[in-house]
Amino acid sequence: MAKLLAIDGLNIVRRVYEASPEPDSDLKASIALRHAFSSFRNLLEAHAPTHVLAAFDYGGPTWRHALYPRYREGRAPMPGVLREALPEFHERLTKAGLHVLMLPEVEADDVIGTGVLRWLAEGRGDAIVATTDKDLHALIAHGALVWDHFKGEWHDDAWVRNKFGVAPERLHDLLALMGDPTDGVPGVSKVGMKTAARLLNAYGDLDAVMAGAGILKTPLGERLRAEREILDVSRKLVQLKTDVRLGVTWNMLTYEAH
């Protein structure tokens, strides 16, 4: 049976880089990328995939910035020394037998979401996503599993319910309601994870929340009504774009251990 391993490349690279308290430098970038490369090798050895989708952010504005110019406004930019060292890192991955995918105007999340859903829809086999990114956990609803490389643990339906209080298929509704300060997704003011989960478990999905809780004569109902437009924007921002033209065939993503 075939097995797809989708790797959220920058998720690994930046986590490794930021784990070091040293100031930014060429040496820090070099050491971090050496460790990141080892992480990739460990993933390949541990999961023995037949196909690998190694996705990285292309950089620059995306369709989310076009929708909401303040998207990721508060996020610190990637250190220049790390950005300059990435092309060589991508070359190393290519030499190791991986096909690196970076597409303009979309994020790595969208590339992974498109690839994984296509793979599962075609019934090709298991799909594993190596990431710590919240958004990508929504793919569990479609049959994927998430692997947290840093904690060495599987994330499945039960893990999502325990962590977020909702089923994986409601995760994007939850993130739209509560917002995501890391990405600059506004959400509804004064709605945190617990309130968002309570609303979704009581009413169903986001549309039902707006139809039900959104008519209540309470401060929460008033905020839902007053912030309906920004909630709609938040909902679009947290959704994965799953119709990306990847420009690759499964054959091109075939992996043979070196």
Secondary structure, DSSP 8 states (H G I E B T S, - for coil): -EEEEEEEHHHHHHHHHHT--S-S-HHHHHHHHHHHHHHHHHHHHHH--SEEEEE----S--HHHHH-TTTTTTS----HHHHHHHHHHHHHHHHTT--EE--TTS-HHHHHHHHHHHHHHTT-EEEEEE---TGGGGGGGGT-EEEETTTTEEE-HHHHHHHHSS-GGGHHHHHHHH-BTTTTB---TT--HHHHHHHHHHH-SHHHHHHHGGG-SSHHHHHHHHTHHHHHHHHHHHS----------TGGGB----
